[in-house]
Amino acid sequence: MLYPFKFEPILKEIIWGGGEICRFKNLPQRQGIGESWEVSNVKDNVSVVANGELRGKRLDELIGSYGDRLLGKKNRERFGADFPLLIKFIDARDALSIQVHPDDELARKRHNSFGKTEMWYVVNAEPGAYLYSGFSQAITPERYLQSLEDDTFTGYLQKHEAKPGAVFFLPAGRVHAIGAGCFIAEIQQTSNITYRIYDYNRRDTKGNPRELHTALAKDAINYRIYADYKLNYAAKQGEVQTLVSCPYFTTELIDAGRGESIRFAGSTDSFSIYICVAGKAFLTDNNGGQTEIGQGETVLFPAENPAREIRFAADCKILKTYINNE
């Protein structure tokens, strides 16, 4: 029976990256790391197993060898050899570009790729840090183009204060950006398609203006105004609480104190990923094995061997994400 997998983090040096990811994950300190890809099957960025007898194997090799046993039968039928989720930590020393992602239909047509629906969980944020998600006032495709010409586009965006524990669901088509001083856990469809709309006239390391995708973004944007873009929930310690449930992933928050334990019941015919954003816990799998997870760690439990119990060694917050096939 397959065991739970930890992977080597894929660290990304990015112009807006800071120094928090290595500290958070207890890695040798490096500056300028904007992202840590925790679980990835993106081409040229495939995760490598860091533990157990299959250490050194790539995620795509695991899928090829174990298929249904790893992914779950319905996920295998739906996604084939693809792994459907990409898990990241993001550290924004400076503001990220304002961007949008295409949906499945447009991404398939243009890039032969999945679209990109995602969610953010704010792990930490500096005082005054903010996020952009959605529009604050009506805007048409024509006005969108004009606002980029006259540098007024950000005035149309909905600005949100970033506080630890805040959750934002970002369906494909929603304009968004992470502001400076935010540390985020991100769960998304496996896709690396991003349309950069506005980048504060920033230049890359060679002094060149960063590429924008103004025209491509125009047809990808959802211009509708929504009443609220933030996911509002009341934290419930000692319980498993659903934050997001959509066709692409379900994400739950497990928030508990030292010495508590929670049992999981039932099966979803899916792998499950546990992302520890604070504290330390021990997960017992269906085979009786025990896996430790601490702050900054991510563990993938195969569909054939799900976690059955979690015991908390310290006050702890864990995000659990999977594909709900029931």
N, C-alpha and C positions, 0 to 999 in steps of 0.2 A: 504494500500500500504506500502511496506517495506521502511524503512528509511536508510540513509547512516550509515555504521557501522565503529566505531573505536574499536580497540582491545587492550587488555593489552599486552605490549611488553613481549616477552619471552627472557630474558637476559641470555647469555651463558658465563660462566667463562671458558676461554681457556688459555692455556699456553702462547700464544703470544698476548693476549688481553691487552688493555690499559685503559685509563680513560676518553676518549673523548665521548663515546656513552652517558653516563649519562649527561654530560655537554650539549651535542648537543640536547638531548631530554628534558632537564630541569628536570631531575630526581635526587633524592638523590644520592650524589656522591659515586661511587664504583669503585675500581680499578680491573684490570684483566678481564674486560668484552670485549670479542672479537667480539660478535655478538648480535644484537637485531633482533629477528625474529618478523617481523611486522604483517605479514599475513601468517599463516601456517596451513596446514591440515596434516602434517607429524605425523605418529603414535607416541604417547606419547609426542607430541609437538603441540597440537591443540590450535589455538588461541581462546580466550574467549572475548566475547563482553564487552566493557567498557562503553557503553553509551546507553541511551534510555530504553524503556520498556523491551527490550530483553537482558538487561545487565545480565551477568553471563552465558548466553547460549554459547555453543561451536560452532565453525564453522561447524563441521560435523553435529551437531543438526540442524543448520539453513538449511544446504543442504537437510537433511532428511525431514524437515518440508515444505520447500518452493521451492526446486528443480528448475524448469524452471524460476520461478519468481526471484530467486537470481542469478543463473548462466547464464540464457539464454537457450532457447530451444535446439539450436545446440550444445552448450557446454554440456548440460545435456545428450544429445544423445551420444556425443563423449567420455565424461569422467565419466558418471554415477554418483556415489556418491563421486567421488574424486574432490578435488579442484585443478585446473591444475597449479597454480603458487605459488611460495614461495618467499616472499619479505623480504630482510634483509638490515640492516646497518652493516658494518664491520669496526672495528677499529684495525689496525695492529700496535701494539707497536713494535713487532719484525716481521721478515719475516715469512710468512706462508710457509707450505711445498709446494714443486712442485708436481703437481697432474694432473690427467685427469679424465674425467667422461665418462662412456659408453653411446652409443646411445640407442634408444628405443629397437632395436632388441636385442642387447647384454644384456641390463639391464633386459629385460623381460625373456630372456633365463636363465640368471644366478641368478637373484634376484626377479623375478616376480614384477618388478618395472618399472616406467617410466625411460627413460634416463635423461640426464641433459645437456640441452643447456641453456646458461645463458648470461647475459650482465652485465658490470660494468659501473657505472657513478662515476667518481672521484669527490667527494664532496670537500675534502680538501686534501692537501699533504704537508709534510714538505720539505724544500729545499733538493734536491738530492734524493728524494724518487723515486722508480721505480717499474715497473711491468714486469713480464715475460708473453709473449703470443706468442706461435708458435715457429718455428725453424728458426735459422739464417743461417744454412747450412744443406746440405743433411745428413741424418742419416738413417740407415737401422735398422730393428728390432734386428739384431745380434749386430750391433754397439751400439745400445741403451743399451743392456745388458752389453756389455763390458765397456761402459763409466761409468756405475754405479760401476763396479768393480774397475776401475782405477781412480774414482772420477773426471771425466772430463765432466760429463753430462751437467752441467750448461753452459759450453762453446758452446754448440750447440743451446742454447735458444736465442730467440730474446728479447732484453732488451729495455724497453720503459720508457722514463721519465714520471712520474705521475704529471699531472697538473690539477688543478680544472677545471671541465668541460670536461675533456677527456672521451671518450667513447670507450669501447672495447666490441665487440661481440665475444662470445666464444662458437661456436658450439661444441656439444659433440665430443670428440676425440682430441680436441686441448689441448696440454700441456700448463699449465699456473701456475702463482703464484703471489700473492700480496706481495710486499716488505714492509719493515718497514717504518712507517711514512705515510701510506695511510689510508684515510677514504673513504669508498666506499658505494654507494647504489647498491645493487645487486638484479636483477630480474632473476628468473630461473624457469625451470620446477619443479614441486613438486617431488623431489627426494632427498634422503640423501645418495646416492651412490657416494663415492669418492675413487679413487685409489691413495694412497699416494706413489709417486715415490721416492722422495728424501727429507730428512728433516734435512740436515746439521748436521747429527749425534747427534741430540737433544734428550734429555731424558724427560720422563714425570715427574709428581710431585712425583712419587715413586722411581725415579732414573732409571727406565727401558727404554731401547731404544723404541722409538715410532714405532708402527707397520707399515711396508711397504707392498706394494702390487705390487711388481715388475713384477711378472709373469702375474697377472690379467691385469695390465696396458698395457703390451706388445701388446695384441690383441685389445685393445681399442683405441690405439693412431692412429691418422691420421698423417702419416709421410710426407705428401706433404708439399712443400715449397710454401708460398704465397707471392705476391709482397708487400702487406701491411696488417698488422694485426690490425691497429687502424682505427676506424671509423672517417673519416674526414668530418666535417660539419662547416658551417658558422653560428654563433649564430645570430638569428633574434629576436630582442626584440619586444614584442607586437604581436607575432604570435605563432601558434601551429606548431611545426616542428617535422616531423617524424625522429627518430633516427634509430630505428631497426624495420623491419617488417619481420617476419619469421612465419612458421606454428604454433609455440608455443606461441608467443606473439607479439604484436605491442607495441612499446614504443615511446611516443612523449614527447618533451620538451616544456614546457610553460614558457616563460621568459618574464616578463613584469614589468613595473614600477608602483609605487604608484599612485592610482587613475584611472588606466586603467581597462578596462573590456573586456572580450572575450566571445562571445556566441558560443555554440556548436550546430551543426545541425546534423540531421539524427540519425540513430540507427544502432548498430552493432550486435544486439541480443547477447550481452555479458555484464557481469559485467564490471566495470571499477575501477581501483585502482589509487588513487592520492597520491603521495609521495612528501612531501614538503621538499626540501633540503636547502631552504633559504627563509626568509621573512614570510609574513602572507597574507591569502586571505580568501574570503567567496565564497562558492560554493552554487548556487541555484539549487535545484533539480526540476524534472518534476512536482512535487506536490506543488511547491512553497516554500518548506522548505529551510532553510539556514543553512549551516554547516561551521563552522570556521576551518581552517587548518593552522597550524603554523610550523615553522622549527622543523623537527624531527618527525612530525606526519604523519600518513598514514590513509587514509579513503577509504573504499570499498563501491562503489555505486552499488546497485542491478541492474540487467538487466531491471527490470520493472520500475525503477525510476532513470534514468540517470541524471547526471548534465547537466543543460542547459546553465548556465552562470557562469563565475568566475569573481569576482571583487577583485582587489588587494589593500590591506590596507598598503602595503609596497613593496619595490622592492622585487621581488619574483621569485623563480625558482621551478617549480613543474614537476615531471615526472608523466605522465599518461600512464598506461599500461592496455591492454585488449586483448582479442582474436578476431582477425578479421575474422568474419564468412561471410563476404560479397563476 
